[in-house]
């Protein structure tokens, strides 16, 4: 019978890869909303962000995060996703 060995480093690498993929997806959402929302009102940018977030992740971004992020993007500033 074959034995299975637990490799914590391999698990950590796999988790790190998934986390980086999610961070990259979130950055792409923010960048897309920044570009497509140029010159739009805060409410319009909130709608764009809400829709893109749902389309990408299949879940909702809710206040206060929705408003805080949309406010930055509506002002023309880029949000940089950083993993800590």
VOPAGU-2260 file (C-alpha; in pm, 1 decimal, decimal comma):
REM VOPAGU-2260
SITE   aa  ch    i         X         Y         Z
SITE  UNK   A    0       0,0       0,0       0,0
SITE  UNK   A    1     130,3     343,0     -91,3
SITE  UNK   A    2     180,5     600,4     175,7
SITE  UNK   A    3      96,9     966,1     147,1
SITE  UNK   A    4     335,1    1217,0     293,8
SITE  UNK   A    5     221,1    1563,6     395,3
SITE  UNK   A    6     443,4    1833,2     250,2
SITE  UNK   A    7     372,9    2162,6     428,9
SITE  UNK   A    8     599,4    2356,4     192,6
SITE  UNK   A    9     413,4    2228,2    -113,2
SITE  UNK   A   10      84,2    2325,6      49,6
SITE  UNK   A   11     219,4    2672,1     129,8
SITE  UNK   A   12     331,9    2717,0    -232,6
SITE  UNK   A   13      -8,3    2609,8    -361,8
SITE  UNK   A   14    -187,8    2850,8    -128,2
SITE  UNK   A   15      53,0    3129,4    -223,1
SITE  UNK   A   16     -21,0    3069,9    -591,1
SITE  UNK   A   17    -395,2    3089,8    -536,0
SITE  UNK   A   18    -359,4    3406,6    -329,2
SITE  UNK   A   19    -144,6    3568,4    -600,2
SITE  UNK   A   20    -401,4    3475,7    -866,2
SITE  UNK   A   21    -678,0    3640,1    -661,0
SITE  UNK   A   22    -466,7    3950,4    -603,2
SITE  UNK   A   23    -400,2    3972,4    -977,3
SITE  UNK   A   24    -772,1    3936,8   -1052,0
SITE  UNK   A   25    -858,6    4211,2    -801,9
SITE  UNK   A   26    -593,8    4440,3    -952,2
SITE  UNK   A   27    -742,9    4380,8   -1297,4
SITE  UNK   A   28   -1090,4    4472,8   -1168,0
SITE  UNK   A   29    -963,7    4796,1   -1012,8
SITE  UNK   A   30    -766,1    4889,2   -1325,6
SITE  UNK   A   31   -1062,4    4822,2   -1553,3
SITE  UNK   A   32   -1296,4    5032,1   -1339,3
SITE  UNK   A   33   -1036,2    5311,0   -1321,1
SITE  UNK   A   34   -1016,0    5321,7   -1701,2
SITE  UNK   A   35   -1383,4    5278,8   -1781,4
SITE  UNK   A   36   -1498,8    5509,3   -1502,0
SITE  UNK   A   37   -1290,7    5812,9   -1596,8
SITE  UNK   A   38   -1503,6    6125,2   -1572,9
SITE  UNK   A   39   -1799,6    5935,1   -1425,1
SITE  UNK   A   40   -1977,1    6020,7   -1101,3
SITE  UNK   A   41   -1908,4    5836,2    -777,8
SITE  UNK   A   42   -2241,5    5653,6    -808,8
SITE  UNK   A   43   -2158,4    5541,0   -1163,4
SITE  UNK   A   44   -1815,1    5418,4   -1055,9
SITE  UNK   A   45   -1974,9    5233,5    -764,1
SITE  UNK   A   46   -2204,8    5058,9   -1010,8
SITE  UNK   A   47   -1913,9    4968,5   -1239,4
SITE  UNK   A   48   -1711,0    4834,6    -948,6
SITE  UNK   A   49   -2004,6    4639,2    -808,5
SITE  UNK   A   50   -2071,7    4478,7   -1147,8
SITE  UNK   A   51   -1708,0    4396,0   -1227,7
SITE  UNK   A   52   -1648,5    4255,5    -881,6
SITE  UNK   A   53   -1952,7    4031,0    -912,4
SITE  UNK   A   54   -1860,3    3921,2   -1265,7
SITE  UNK   A   55   -1506,3    3832,2   -1160,0
SITE  UNK   A   56   -1557,3    3681,4    -815,4
SITE  UNK   A   57   -1925,0    3581,4    -814,9
SITE  UNK   A   58   -1986,8    3768,6    -492,1
SITE  UNK   A   59   -2073,3    4118,7    -375,9
SITE  UNK   A   60   -1851,4    4400,5    -257,9
SITE  UNK   A   61   -2043,5    4590,5       5,6
SITE  UNK   A   62   -2010,5    4915,2     194,7
SITE  UNK   A   63   -1798,6    5055,9     336,0
SITE  UNK   A   64   -1543,9    4890,6     102,2
SITE  UNK   A   65   -1749,7    4960,9    -211,3
SITE  UNK   A   66   -1775,1    5333,8    -142,3
SITE  UNK   A   67   -1413,6    5368,7     -24,3
SITE  UNK   A   68   -1270,9    5197,1    -332,5
SITE  UNK   A   69   -1507,7    5370,1    -573,8
SITE  UNK   A   70   -1417,5    5707,1    -423,2
SITE  UNK   A   71   -1047,3    5648,9    -491,9
SITE  UNK   A   72   -1113,0    5524,3    -846,1
SITE  UNK   A   73   -1359,9    5804,6    -925,3
SITE  UNK   A   74   -1093,7    6057,9    -827,3
SITE  UNK   A   75    -863,7    5908,8   -1092,3
SITE  UNK   A   76    -624,8    5741,9    -849,9
SITE  UNK   A   77    -512,0    5381,2    -891,7
SITE  UNK   A   78    -560,4    5127,1    -616,3
SITE  UNK   A   79    -258,9    4896,9    -589,1
SITE  UNK   A   80    -327,0    4552,0    -451,0
SITE  UNK   A   81     -46,2    4438,0    -223,6
SITE  UNK   A   82     -13,2    4109,3     -46,1
SITE  UNK   A   83     129,9    4126,2     300,7
